[in-house]
Amino acid sequence: MVAMVMAEVLNRARQLLPWAV
């Protein structure tokens, strides 16, 4: 589902860019 993809991308983005948040 789209929700799962978005959640995975957001989680990976936070891990790669913890300072961006």
N, C-alpha and C positions, 0 to 999 in steps of 0.2 A: 504493500500500500504506500501511497505518497507520504503519509505521516511517518512511516518507519524510515523511509529514505531521508526525509528532512531531519528527523531526530538523529540519525546516524551522522549526517553531514555536520549538523550543529555540534554534536559531541566531538567529532574529529577536529572541527575548526577550533573548538575551545582548547583542545589538547595541543594543537599546533600553534595557536595564537592566544595563549593564556593572558598575555599582556594587552591584547587588543580589547579584551572584555574589561 
